[in-house]
Amino acid sequence: MNPSAILTPVNPKYRASILIGIVFVLMAPYLGFVVYYSLRFPSNHWPAWFTNTIALWFIANFLIIMLLVKRIARGQGVDAEKTLSVVEKSVRISTRLVIFWSVLFLYGVKETIQGKISLSRAIPAGVFLLVFIGVFGWGVCRVKREKVLRGIPDENRRLH
C-alpha cells in the first residue's frame, strides 16, 4: 500500500472524529499506565523513573498529535477570514498558557530554593514546563513574526 494514500486530505466532516480517535488511541495506554502504577505506590512517594516516564510519554503524545493534525489538514481549502480569527484566538490562548506556565516555573524555582521541593522532583518538572513554554512560545513568536512580515513590502523582507 502506498504510504501517501493513507495521508490524503480528509473530508472536513470526519476531521474532528479522526482527531478525537487519534487522541484516544494515544492517550488510553498512557492513562492506563498512570492509573495502574499510581495505585501501586504510596501517596506522594512515586519513584523518579515513574514521573519522568509520565512526562516523556505525555510530551511524545503531544508532538505526535501535533504532527498528525498538520498532515491531516494539509492541502485542504480554508476560508481566509475564519483562519485569521482562529489564529488570533489560538495566539491569545497560547500566550496565556505561556505566561501561566512561566509563573508556575518561577514558583517552582522559588519553592526549590527554599527547600520545599526536592531537586530530584524539581528538575524533571521544570524541564516538562520548559518544553511546553518553548513549544507554545515558539508558535506565538512565529505567528507574530509572520504578522509583522505581512506589513513589510516584499523587497524589504530579506532585511528582517
N, C-alpha and C positions, 0 to 999 in steps of 0.2 A: 504494500500500500504506500502511496506517495505521502510523505510526511506533510507536505504543504497542503494537501487536500484536507487534512484534519484542521488546519488553522485558517480555513477560508472565512471570509466575513460571515458573521452570524446574523440571522434575522433579528432585528431590533425587538420583536415581540418576545423572543426567547432569551435575550441577553441577560436580563435580571435573574431569570431562573437558572441559567447556566452559572452565573457568578455565585449565587447562593449555593448551588450544588458543589462548586469547587471549594468554597469556604467550608462547607460542612465536611467534605471528604478530607480536607487538610486538617481541620480543627478537631474532628471527632477523636482520632487517635491521640492527639495532644491532650485533650480534656480527660480522656480515659487514663492516660499515663499519669497526669497530675492528680486526679482523684484517687487512683489506686495507690500510688506511692505516698500521697499526703496522709492517707488514713493509716499507713504503716508506721509513721514516725510520730513521736510525741509532739504536742503542740509547741511551736516556736523552736524546735530542735531539728530542723531539716539539714541534712548534710550539704556541704558546698557543691558537690557534684550535681545534686538534685536541682538546686536553684540555678546553677549555670546551665544545665541541660534545658530547663524550662525556658530560660531567657533565649538561649540559642535557637531552640526549636520554634519559639514564637517569632523571632526575627526572620528565620528561614521561611516560615509560612507566609509572613507578611510580604517578603520580597517575591516569593513565587506567585502569590495572588496579584501583586502589582504588575509583574511581567506578563502574566496571562491576560489580565484585563487589557493591557496595551495591545497584545496580539489579537484579542477578540474584537477590539474597537477599531483596529487598523483598516483603512480602506473604506470606511463607511461614511456616507454623506451626513453632514450635520448642519444645522441652522446656525449661522454666524452669531446672531443676537443671543440665542439660547446658550451657545458655547461661552460667550463673553460673560454672561450672567452667572453661569455655573463656575467658571474660572474665578471670577471675583469672589463668589461665595466660598469656594474652597480655599482661596488665599486668606480670607478673613479667618476661617476656621483653623487653618494651618498655623497662622500667626498666633492665634490664641493658644493653640496647643504648644507651640514652641516656647511661648512666654511661660505657660504653666509648668512645662517640663523643666525649663531653666530655673524657675523659682524652686521647684521640687529638688533639683540637683543642688542648688546652693544651700537649701535647707539641710540636705543630706551631708554636705560638706561641713556645715556648722555643727551638726549633731555628731559627726565623726570626730571633729577636732575636740569637742567637749567630752568625747569618750562614751557617748550614749549608744553609738552604733559601732560594732566591731569592724575593723578594717577588712576582715575576710568577707564580710557581708556588704560593706560599702563599695568596694571596688567593682564587683560584678553588677551591682545595682546602678552605679554611676556610669559604667560602660553601656549598660542597657539604655539608660536615659540619653546618653550622648549619641548613641546610634540614631535614636528617633529624632533628637534635636537636629542632628546633621542631615538626615534624610528629608525631614519636613522643611528645615531651614533652607536647604539647597533648592528644594522645589519652589519655595516662596521667592528666593533670590532670582531664580531662573525666570519665573513669570514676570517679576517686576523689571528685570533687565530687558526682557522682550518688549514690555510695555514702553520702556524708555526708548529702545531702539526703533520702535514703530514711529515715534515722533521725530526721528532724525532722518534727513534725506539719505537716499541710498548711497550717493557718492561719498558721504561723510561717515558712514557706518564703520568702515575699517579703522577709523581713528579711535573708536571707542572700544 
